[in-house]
């Protein structure tokens, strides 16, 4: 079995530490990837600290993976050694189905997550993610990263990028549409970039104005502080689409009041508590409250191609893997602009 090195969580309260483990032997349809960079997603922190009550230790996190193809199986046709590739939030789907659902696979049973899941191709061994030096993935779940995008800044596109692209695309953000992005963090800043590149009129709604200059530089037309009650009066009935990226408690009814009639508010952040919404906040104006989660492999590749065409990548701070525990604490303090990315070469430092 191929040996991989990385960092793992061994329980909910201990820091991540160096960890050596086995990857599966590559099958005919597998791609072996040398991981160059791995983004840090807030869901990594939720998982390793068992905040979602589903952690199975040890866990090697990481589902924003960018690297170079090291080897391919005999039946692989899309990739060759040396290709620039990515791996996102899942490495198999539609397990047990007669036919893979290329458009909705990420919403259906049978999804195999990149980490903290069961590898059905390896005797139900745990899946381990991108905080490591290599990974073995079925060809159909490997993504091509455009040549003009730097691998480090492209890595967060595999989660943060697709998480915002999917609802922006589905709800047809574009010229003539007014879009609000709630939150200016790792997810929100990607929403600003992608929404603006689609041609939409983008406004950021953030707790304060501390990141206003960044928001405007990245493509927002306007930027408002939600801590100012006047914001909700001034912007009432303004937006066709609101995408909420935050996990904090907010006044959902107040935000729904910012929508135009038949407007949509889409949740991509995951608040801990149930969302309290008055029926009349939806009934008056025929408004919609919906949710969205990452995207299919097909849509993720479309997103990467779009970002390649528009020159879009994440705003990142690159760190050594020995700094990962410090980075987690900084994420929790919102002390990053806007995504940490681990340089996996630092494993050898």
TAMO-V858797 format. One record per residue. D_FIRST is the distance of its C-alpha to the first C-alpha in Angstrom with 1 decimal. Layout:
BEGIN
D_FIRST, D_FIRST
END
This chain:
BEGIN
0.0, 3.8, 6.4, 9.5, 13.0, 15.9, 18.8, 19.0, 21.9, 21.9, 25.2, 28.1, 30.2, 28.0, 27.1, 23.7, 22.0, 19.0, 15.7, 12.2, 9.4, 5.9, 6.3, 5.8, 5.5, 9.1, 12.0, 15.3, 16.8, 14.3, 15.0, 12.8, 15.1, 15.9, 17.7, 21.1, 23.1, 22.9, 26.1, 27.2, 28.7, 31.0, 29.0, 26.1, 28.7, 30.0, 26.6, 25.4, 28.9, 28.9, 32.1, 31.3, 30.5, 27.1, 24.7, 21.7, 20.3, 18.3, 18.7, 17.5, 20.4, 21.2, 22.1, 24.1, 21.5, 22.5, 20.6, 20.2, 18.2, 15.8, 14.8, 15.9, 15.4, 18.2, 20.1, 20.2, 23.8, 24.5, 22.4, 21.8, 20.2, 22.3, 23.5, 24.2, 22.7, 22.5, 20.9, 23.3, 23.6, 21.7, 18.8, 20.2, 23.7, 26.2, 23.6, 25.7, 28.4, 29.8, 30.0, 28.4, 31.1, 30.8, 33.5, 33.0, 29.3, 29.1, 31.9, 30.8, 28.9, 25.3, 24.3, 20.7, 21.0, 18.6, 18.4, 19.7, 19.1, 17.1, 14.4, 15.8, 13.3, 10.5, 12.7, 14.8, 12.5, 14.3, 14.4, 14.5, 16.8, 18.0, 18.8, 15.6, 14.8, 12.7, 12.2, 11.3, 14.5, 16.5, 19.2, 22.0, 21.1, 20.9, 24.3, 26.1, 27.8, 31.2, 31.6, 34.5, 32.7, 31.2, 27.6, 28.2, 31.2, 29.7, 26.8, 29.1, 30.3, 27.1, 28.7, 32.1, 33.1, 32.4, 33.8, 37.1, 37.1, 36.8, 39.9, 41.9, 41.2, 41.8, 45.1, 46.1, 46.6, 48.5, 52.0, 54.7, 52.2, 52.5, 49.1, 48.6, 45.3, 45.4, 43.6, 42.8, 39.4, 35.8, 36.5, 40.2, 40.3, 38.1, 40.6, 43.4, 41.8, 40.8, 44.0, 46.1, 44.4, 45.1, 48.7, 49.3, 51.6, 49.3, 50.5, 48.4, 49.4, 48.2, 49.4, 51.0, 51.9, 49.8, 47.5, 50.2, 50.2, 46.5, 46.9, 49.8, 48.1, 45.0, 47.3, 49.1, 52.8, 53.6, 52.2, 53.7, 53.3, 52.9, 54.3, 57.6, 59.2, 61.2, 58.0, 57.9, 61.6, 61.4, 58.4, 59.3, 58.8, 57.2, 53.7, 52.3, 48.8, 47.5, 43.8, 43.1, 40.0, 40.9, 39.8, 43.1, 46.0, 48.5, 51.7, 50.4, 53.9, 55.0, 52.2, 53.0, 56.5, 55.3, 54.5, 56.9, 57.9, 55.0, 52.6, 49.1, 47.2, 43.4, 41.2, 37.8, 37.8, 37.3, 40.2, 39.6, 42.9, 44.3, 46.1, 49.9, 51.7, 55.3, 55.9, 58.7, 56.3, 54.8, 57.9, 60.2, 58.9, 56.5, 53.6, 49.9, 47.3, 43.8, 40.1, 37.3, 33.5, 31.3, 31.4, 29.7, 27.3, 30.4, 32.6, 30.2, 30.1, 33.9, 34.0, 32.0, 34.3, 37.3, 36.2, 35.7, 39.2, 40.7, 38.8, 37.6, 34.9, 34.7, 36.6, 34.1, 33.8, 30.8, 29.4, 27.0, 24.2, 26.1, 28.9, 27.1, 29.0, 32.2, 31.6, 31.2, 34.6, 36.1, 34.9, 36.7, 39.8, 39.6, 39.5, 37.5, 38.8, 36.9, 33.1, 30.8, 27.9, 25.3, 24.8, 21.1, 22.1, 23.6, 20.3, 21.0, 24.7
END
